[in-house]
Amino acid sequence: LTFFNKPPDKLKVEEAAVLIGMLKASTYYNPKRNPKNSLRRRNTVIDQMAKYDYLTVKEAHELKKKPIVLNYHKLTHHDGLAPYFRQIVELEVKEALKDVKKADGTSYNIYKDGLKIYTTIDVKMQKYAEQAVEQHIKDIQQLFISQRRYKDGTVWEEYKQYLDAAIKASPRYKGLKDEGKSHDEIMKNMRTPVNMTVFAWNKDYEVDTTMTPIDSIKYMKMMLQAGFMAMDPFTGEVKAWVGGINHTYFQYDHVNKNTRRQVGSTIKPLLYCLAVDNGYSPCGIVSTAPQSFPTIANYDAGGSEKGPMTMKQALAGSINNAALYLIKQVGINSFADFIEKCGVDAHIDKVPSLALGVPDISLYEMLQAYTMFPTGGTNVQPLFITKIEDKDGNVLKAYVPSQKELINKYTAFKMVRMMQGVVDFGTAKRIRYRYKLEGDIAGKTGTTNNQADAWFIGYTPQLLAGSWVGCDDRYLRFGTTNLGQGAAAALPIWAYFMQRVYADPSLCIKRDSKFEEQVDYNECDVNIDASGVNYGGRQGGMDLENSERAPSIPDSEWGN
């Protein structure tokens, strides 16, 4: 890419020979710095190709006549595959080696000391993940900015204080202020159109344009962001890490453990899991009526019109009042403690709305929490570096994922079956009818207040992945759930990724792989009932036997 601005498989023979020639001495034979040396070395490589019958003598003669024509493109740390992942690896290596000394007592320089860093990333999966993010966000961005409040600018009137703060925090404003300009002088400058280059969804990922600095701030803030991570839930190995839409213009990593957003209904499987682990049956009936707590009476978060339903149906439909009912049964404090045990370090407020996903938690943490479902109850910490070696191959640090048994295998499998219901007839059913993904798939959608955050976390028997979509500023959001719900705004990234993964046989991620069913498993075991006569257990007025074949309900009628 640097010298000819094309991938290896697109190189001409004479171009490839230039690069091969550089292997002997990259500076001396650099075609930009030392073109004569490079030409001579290239021709030597071509002669060798003819000598060993890779070229005919005539072909070699013709190729050697050609000049070296460069299309030089200086690569930065923003370029190439997995820039957000490389950034987190850099930070981790620096932290890991800060107290490790070389034989001479000096510290390691991670850029110059020839360290070998072994990561878990899968190049193909990473490429597919980046393609999936681009494919979806590029399309949904147009729908986002076509909303009336963004087209007519009323959103900036409504949130003027946030725009004013962003203007004052901009490098241009600060620079002019440092020059001694008054606020009025600066604002006049900020309202004056200038030539600039901004991010754009085109082949170059940028466009030259003319706009005011204030308009450029609005433009960039209205860009939808995304985070996507895929991992092997059994080993913890991270296979793909996409922290944002473009590292050149947006360095904020939306996968990083310290980057947290409100998780919405993706927290519900953790709540249902705690209930099942305490004896509740997926076939048991839960209330969808408003719930009362010491701090709030008749809390109605939605779903009361649906009447009592099984736990499996309630999770599939993401019924909010059912979640309030369950957190009341298991206890708010117990649920908060369980979330922490799942690997979540984020602050958790112990309030009733915890059942609805009010905490800010990172995508990284949520995927760790979900590992217990496909693994049969084992919580596995994500792992993205396996070892660091010095230039001589001595291991400076080896990494082993932290694993702990969190729930029993029966609870885990019940949750898998319940979360398959989300995909088969619940809020994520478009995985089947729109994206045509078959086989064993389980997961959960998530949507936060006013559609500021959209989530989907899904897994197969072999792979766990999750996506988040939203703007960096939470007041910029979709106006309707039709566009902003997790199933519409985040799930497509997961689906596009899995379509590519399934289509690549070299990855060995198979459509026909099955979740491991327990030999003596019984989803509706009458002995698993710890809740009472009417709710949570197997008793009740609904046809529990046929609850798995619940009618398909339109997306708009479910929760999110």
C-alpha positions in Angstrom: 0.0 0.0 0.0 2.8 2.5 0.8 4.6 2.5 -2.5 1.9 1.4 -5.0 -1.3 2.0 -3.1 -2.7 -1.4 -3.9 -3.1 -4.7 -2.1 -0.5 -7.5 -2.8 -2.8 -9.5 -5.1 -3.1 -6.5 -7.4 0.6 -5.8 -7.8 2.3 -6.2 -11.2 5.3 -8.4 -11.5 7.7 -5.5 -11.8 6.1 -3.8 -8.7 6.3 -7.0 -6.6 10.0 -7.3 -7.6 10.7 -3.8 -6.2 9.2 -4.9 -2.8 11.1 -8.2 -2.8 14.3 -6.3 -3.5 13.8 -4.2 -0.5 14.0 -7.2 1.8 17.8 -7.2 1.7 18.1 -3.5 2.8 14.9 -1.6 3.1 16.4 1.9 3.2 19.2 1.4 0.6 16.8 -0.1 -1.9 13.8 2.2 -1.0 12.4 3.3 -4.4 11.4 6.7 -3.0 14.7 7.6 -1.2 17.1 5.7 -3.5 15.4 5.1 -6.9 18.6 4.1 -8.8 19.5 1.5 -6.2 15.9 0.3 -6.2 15.8 -0.1 -10.0 19.1 -2.0 -10.1 17.9 -4.3 -7.3 14.5 -4.8 -8.9 16.2 -5.9 -12.1 18.3 -8.4 -10.2 15.2 -9.9 -8.7 13.6 -10.2 -12.2 16.8 -11.9 -13.5 16.5 -14.4 -10.7 12.9 -15.1 -11.6 14.0 -15.8 -15.1 16.8 -18.0 -13.9 14.4 -20.2 -12.0 11.8 -20.3 -14.8 9.2 -18.0 -13.2 9.6 -15.8 -16.2 10.9 -16.3 -19.7 14.0 -14.5 -20.8 12.0 -12.4 -23.1 9.5 -11.4 -20.4 12.3 -10.5 -18.0 14.0 -8.4 -20.7 10.7 -6.4 -21.3 10.1 -5.9 -17.6 13.5 -4.6 -17.0 12.9 -1.8 -19.5 10.1 -0.4 -17.5 10.6 2.5 -15.0 9.5 2.3 -11.4 6.2 4.2 -11.2 5.2 4.9 -7.6 1.8 5.8 -6.3 3.2 6.7 -2.9 0.8 6.7 0.1 2.4 7.3 3.4 0.8 4.9 6.0 0.0 6.2 9.4 -1.1 4.3 12.6 -4.6 5.0 11.4 -4.2 2.9 8.2 -4.4 -0.8 7.8 -6.4 -3.5 9.4 -7.7 -3.3 13.0 -6.4 0.2 14.0 -8.5 0.3 17.2 -7.3 -3.1 18.2 -3.7 -2.2 17.5 -4.2 0.8 19.8 -5.4 -1.3 22.7 -2.6 -3.8 22.1 -0.1 -0.9 22.3 -1.5 0.3 25.6 -1.5 -3.2 27.1 2.1 -3.9 26.0 3.3 -0.6 27.5 1.5 -1.4 30.7 2.8 -5.0 30.8 6.4 -4.0 30.3 6.6 -0.8 32.4 8.4 -2.7 35.2 10.3 -5.2 33.1 13.9 -4.4 32.4 16.4 -5.6 29.8 19.7 -7.3 30.8 21.4 -3.9 30.9 18.8 -2.5 33.3 17.1 -0.2 30.8 13.4 -0.3 29.9 12.0 -1.8 26.8 11.1 0.4 23.9 8.1 -1.3 22.2 8.8 0.4 18.9 12.6 -0.2 18.6 13.5 -3.3 20.6 12.2 -6.0 18.1 9.5 -7.3 20.5 7.3 -10.1 19.2 3.7 -9.6 20.2 1.3 -12.5 19.6 -2.3 -11.5 19.4 -5.5 -13.5 19.0 -7.0 -11.5 16.2 -8.2 -13.5 13.1 -7.3 -11.5 10.0 -10.3 -12.7 8.0 -12.8 -12.2 10.8 -11.4 -8.7 11.4 -11.8 -7.9 7.8 -15.3 -9.2 7.7 -16.2 -7.2 10.9 -14.9 -4.0 9.4 -16.8 -4.6 6.2 -20.0 -5.4 8.2 -19.7 -2.2 10.2 -19.2 -0.1 7.0 -22.0 -1.9 5.1 -24.6 -1.1 7.7 -23.5 2.3 9.1 -23.0 3.7 5.6 -26.7 2.9 4.8 -28.3 3.8 8.1 -26.4 7.1 8.3 -28.5 8.4 5.4 -31.7 7.5 7.3 -30.4 9.1 10.4 -29.6 12.5 8.9 -32.8 12.6 6.9 -34.8 12.9 10.1 -36.6 16.3 10.3 -34.8 17.5 13.4 -31.4 17.1 11.8 -32.4 18.4 8.3 -34.0 21.6 9.7 -31.5 22.1 12.5 -34.0 22.2 15.3 -31.9 19.7 17.3 -29.2 22.3 17.7 -31.8 24.8 19.0 -33.1 22.2 21.4 -29.6 21.3 22.7 -27.9 24.7 22.2 -25.9 24.4 25.4 -24.2 21.2 24.2 -23.3 22.8 20.9 -21.9 25.9 22.6 -19.8 23.7 24.8 -18.5 21.7 21.7 -17.7 25.0 19.9 -15.6 26.2 22.9 -13.8 22.9 23.2 -12.8 22.9 19.5 -9.1 23.4 18.6 -10.0 26.4 16.4 -11.8 28.2 19.2 -9.1 27.5 21.7 -6.4 28.5 19.2 -8.1 31.9 18.5 -8.6 32.4 22.2 -4.9 31.9 22.8 -4.2 34.5 20.2 -6.2 37.0 22.3 -9.4 37.1 20.2 -12.6 38.0 22.0 -15.6 35.6 22.0 -17.4 37.7 19.5 -14.4 37.8 17.1 -14.0 34.0 17.5 -17.7 33.3 16.8 -17.5 35.5 13.7 -14.6 33.4 12.5 -16.4 30.2 13.4 -19.4 31.3 11.2 -17.2 32.1 8.2 -17.0 29.3 5.5 -13.6 27.8 4.9 -12.1 25.0 2.8 -11.7 21.8 4.8 -11.5 18.1 4.6 -14.1 16.0 6.6 -15.0 12.4 6.9 -17.4 11.0 4.3 -18.7 7.6 3.4 -16.9 7.3 0.0 -13.9 5.3 -1.3 -11.5 7.8 0.3 -13.4 8.1 3.5 -13.1 11.9 3.3 -14.2 14.8 1.1 -12.9 18.3 0.4 -15.7 20.8 1.0 -16.5 24.3 2.1 -18.4 24.9 5.3 -18.3 27.0 8.5 -16.3 25.5 11.4 -19.6 25.4 13.4 -21.3 23.4 10.7 -18.3 21.1 10.6 -18.8 20.4 14.3 -22.5 19.6 13.7 -21.6 17.4 10.7 -19.1 15.3 12.6 -21.3 15.0 15.7 -24.1 13.6 13.6 -22.0 10.7 12.4 -23.3 7.4 13.8 -20.6 5.4 15.6 -20.3 1.7 16.1 -18.5 -0.9 18.2 -18.2 -4.6 17.3 -16.3 -7.4 19.0 -16.2 -11.2 18.3 -14.6 -13.8 20.4 -14.3 -17.5 21.1 -16.4 -17.9 24.2 -14.5 -21.0 25.3 -10.9 -19.8 25.0 -11.6 -16.1 25.4 -9.7 -15.3 22.3 -10.8 -12.0 20.7 -11.2 -12.6 16.9 -12.4 -9.2 15.8 -12.3 -5.7 17.3 -13.8 -2.7 15.6 -13.9 0.3 17.9 -15.4 2.8 15.5 -16.2 3.8 11.9 -12.9 5.4 11.0 -9.7 5.7 13.1 -8.4 8.8 11.2 -11.3 11.0 12.2 -12.7 9.2 15.2 -10.2 7.6 17.6 -12.7 7.0 20.4 -12.8 3.2 20.9 -16.4 1.9 21.5 -15.2 -1.6 22.4 -12.7 -0.6 25.1 -13.5 -1.8 28.6 -13.5 1.9 29.8 -15.9 3.0 27.1 -19.4 2.5 28.6 -22.9 3.1 27.3 -26.3 2.3 28.6 -27.0 -1.3 27.8 -30.8 -1.5 27.8 -32.4 -4.9 27.4 -29.1 -6.7 26.8 -29.0 -6.9 30.6 -32.1 -9.0 30.8 -30.5 -12.3 30.1 -28.4 -11.8 33.2 -31.5 -11.2 35.2 -33.3 -14.2 33.8 -30.2 -16.3 34.4 -30.1 -15.4 38.0 -33.8 -16.3 38.3 -33.4 -19.6 36.6 -30.3 -20.4 38.7 -32.6 -19.8 41.7 -35.2 -22.3 40.5 -37.4 -20.5 38.1 -38.5 -22.4 35.0 -38.4 -21.0 31.5 -42.0 -22.4 31.2 -43.1 -20.7 34.3 -45.5 -17.7 34.2 -44.3 -14.2 35.0 -46.4 -11.2 35.7 -46.4 -8.3 33.2 -48.4 -6.0 35.5 -46.9 -2.8 37.0 -44.7 -3.5 40.0 -44.3 -1.7 43.3 -41.0 -1.1 45.1 -40.2 0.7 48.3 -39.0 3.6 46.3 -41.7 3.7 43.6 -45.3 2.4 43.5 -47.0 1.0 40.4 -43.9 1.2 38.3 -45.2 0.6 34.7 -42.4 0.2 32.2 -44.6 -1.4 29.5 -46.1 -4.7 28.6 -49.0 -4.9 31.1 -51.6 -5.2 28.2 -50.1 -8.5 27.2 -51.1 -10.3 30.3 -49.2 -13.1 32.1 -46.8 -15.1 29.9 -44.0 -17.6 30.2 -40.5 -16.5 31.0 -39.3 -17.6 27.6 -42.0 -15.5 25.9 -41.2 -12.5 28.1 -37.5 -12.6 27.3 -38.2 -13.2 23.6 -40.5 -10.1 23.6 -38.2 -8.2 26.0 -41.2 -7.3 28.1 -40.1 -4.6 30.6 -42.7 -5.2 33.3 -41.7 -8.9 33.4 -38.2 -7.9 34.1 -39.4 -5.6 36.9 -41.3 -8.6 38.3 -38.2 -10.8 38.2 -35.9 -8.3 39.8 -38.4 -8.0 42.6 -38.3 -11.8 43.1 -34.5 -12.3 43.0 -33.7 -9.0 44.8 -32.1 -5.8 43.4 -29.0 -6.2 45.6 -28.5 -9.9 44.5 -28.8 -8.9 40.9 -26.3 -6.1 41.2 -23.9 -8.6 42.9 -24.4 -11.1 40.1 -23.6 -8.6 37.4 -20.3 -7.9 39.1 -19.6 -11.6 39.3 -20.1 -11.7 35.5 -17.0 -9.6 35.0 -18.6 -6.1 35.0 -16.5 -3.5 36.7 -18.8 -0.6 35.9 -20.7 1.2 38.7 -24.1 -0.4 39.2 -26.9 1.6 40.9 -29.1 -0.6 42.9 -32.4 0.6 41.7 -35.5 -1.1 40.2 -34.7 0.1 36.7 -31.5 -2.0 36.9 -33.8 -4.7 35.4 -34.2 -2.5 32.3 -30.6 -1.9 31.6 -29.9 1.6 33.0 -26.2 1.1 33.8 -23.4 2.1 31.5 -21.4 -1.0 30.7 -18.8 -1.6 27.9 -19.3 -3.9 25.0 -16.2 -5.8 26.2 -17.7 -6.4 29.6 -21.1 -7.5 28.2 -19.5 -10.1 26.0 -17.6 -11.5 28.9 -20.9 -11.7 30.9 -22.5 -13.6 28.0 -19.7 -16.2 27.8 -21.4 -18.3 30.5 -24.3 -19.2 28.2 -22.6 -21.1 25.3 -19.8 -22.5 27.6 -22.2 -24.3 29.9 -21.8 -21.9 32.8 -18.2 -20.8 32.7 -17.4 -17.1 32.7 -14.4 -16.4 30.4 -12.4 -13.2 30.3 -11.7 -11.9 26.8 -8.0 -12.4 25.8 -6.4 -10.4 23.0 -2.7 -11.0 23.6 -1.2 -14.5 24.2 2.4 -13.6 24.8 5.2 -11.0 24.5 8.7 -12.1 23.5 11.9 -10.2 23.2 13.8 -10.2 19.9 15.6 -13.5 20.9 12.3 -15.3 21.6 12.4 -15.1 25.4 8.9 -14.8 26.9 8.5 -11.6 28.8 4.9 -12.1 29.6 2.4 -14.9 28.9 -1.4 -14.4 29.1 -3.9 -16.9 30.3 -7.6 -16.0 30.3 -9.4 -15.9 33.7 -12.1 -18.5 33.9 -14.6 -19.4 36.6 -17.7 -21.5 36.8 -20.5 -19.1 37.5 -23.7 -21.0 36.9 -24.5 -24.7 36.5 -24.7 -26.3 33.1 -28.5 -26.8 33.3 -29.1 -23.1 34.0 -26.7 -22.2 31.1 -28.6 -24.5 28.6 -32.0 -23.2 29.7 -30.7 -19.7 29.0 -29.5 -20.8 25.6 -32.9 -22.2 24.7 -34.6 -19.0 26.0 -32.3 -16.8 24.0 -32.9 -18.9 20.9 -36.5 -17.8 21.3 -35.4 -14.2 21.0 -34.0 -15.1 17.5 -36.7 -17.6 16.5 -39.8 -15.6 17.4 -38.8 -12.5 19.4 -37.2 -9.1 18.9 -34.2 -10.6 16.9 -36.3 -12.7 14.5 -35.2 -10.7 11.5 -32.0 -12.7 11.7 -34.1 -15.5 10.2 -36.5 -13.8 7.8 -34.4 -10.9 6.6 -30.8 -12.1 6.8 -31.5 -15.8 6.2 -29.2 -17.0 8.9 -29.9 -20.6 9.8 -28.7 -23.0 12.5 -28.4 -22.6 16.3 -28.3 -18.9 17.1 -29.2 -17.2 20.4 -29.0 -13.6 21.5 -30.6 -10.4 22.8 -31.4 -7.0 21.4 -31.1 -3.8 23.5 -32.5 -0.3 23.0 -32.1 2.6 25.5 -34.3 5.6 26.3 -35.1 7.6 23.2 -33.0 5.3 21.0 -29.7 6.8 22.1 -28.1 3.3 22.1 -28.8 0.2 20.0 -27.3 -3.2 20.9 -27.3 -6.8 19.8 -25.3 -9.6 21.3 -25.6 -13.0 19.7 -23.8 -16.3 19.7 -23.6 -19.6 18.0 -22.1 -22.8 19.4 -18.7 -21.6 18.3 -18.7 -17.8 18.3 -19.9 -14.9 20.5 -20.2 -11.4 19.0 -21.8 -8.1 19.9 -22.5 -4.7 18.3 -23.4 -1.3 19.6 -24.5 1.7 17.5 -25.2 5.3 18.5 -23.8 8.8 18.4 -21.0 9.9 20.7 -23.4 12.5 22.1 -26.5 10.8 23.6 -28.8 13.7 22.7 -28.3 12.8 19.1 -30.4 9.8 18.4 -33.1 8.2 16.3 -36.6 9.7 16.6 -38.4 6.4 16.3 -37.9 2.8 17.6 -38.5 1.5 14.0 -35.1 2.8 13.1 -33.4 3.2 16.4 -34.1 -0.2 18.1 -31.4 -2.7 18.6 -32.9 -5.0 16.0 -32.7 -2.3 13.3 -29.6 -0.3 14.2 -27.2 -2.8 15.7 -28.3 -6.3 14.8 -27.5 -5.9 11.0 -23.8 -5.6 11.7 -23.9 -8.9 13.5 -25.8 -10.5 10.7 -23.6 -9.2 7.9 -20.5 -10.4 9.9 -22.0 -13.9 10.4 -23.0 -14.1 6.7 -19.4 -13.6 5.7 -18.0 -15.9 8.4 -20.4 -18.7 7.5 -19.5 -18.3 3.8 -15.7 -18.8 4.5 -15.1 -22.5 5.1 -11.5 -21.8 6.1 -12.8 -20.4 9.4 -14.6 -23.6 10.3 -17.5 -21.8 11.8 -20.3 -24.2 10.8 -24.0 -23.4 10.3 -25.0 -26.9 11.4 -23.1 -26.9 14.7 -25.4 -27.4 17.7 -25.5 -26.2 21.2 -24.6 -29.1 23.5 -27.8 -30.3 25.1 -27.6 -31.9 28.5 -28.5 -35.6 28.6 -31.1 -35.3 31.4 -32.2 -31.8 30.5 -35.9 -30.9 30.9 -36.8 -27.3 30.3 -40.1 -27.5 32.1 -39.1 -29.8 35.0 -41.9 -29.5 37.6 -39.3 -29.9 40.3 -37.8 -26.6 39.3 -40.3 -24.2 40.9 -39.3 -21.8 43.6 -41.7 -19.0 43.0 -45.2 -19.6 44.1 -48.5 -20.8 42.8 -49.2 -18.4 39.9 -46.0 -16.8 38.8 -42.6 -18.1 37.9 -43.3 -21.8 38.2 -45.0 -24.3 35.9 -48.5 -23.7 37.2 -50.8 -21.2 35.7 -53.6 -20.8 33.1 -51.5 -20.6 30.0 -50.8 -23.6 27.6 -47.2 -24.1 28.8 -46.7 -27.2 26.6 -47.1 -25.1 23.5 -45.4 -21.9 24.8 -42.3 -22.5 22.6 -44.6 -22.3 19.5 -45.8 -18.8 20.5 -47.2 -16.8 17.5 -44.8 -14.6 15.7 -45.4 -11.0 16.8 -44.5 -7.9 14.8 -41.3 -6.1 15.9 -43.2 -3.0 16.9 -45.4 -4.8 19.4 -42.5 -6.2 21.4 -40.3 -4.4 23.8 -36.7 -3.7 22.8 
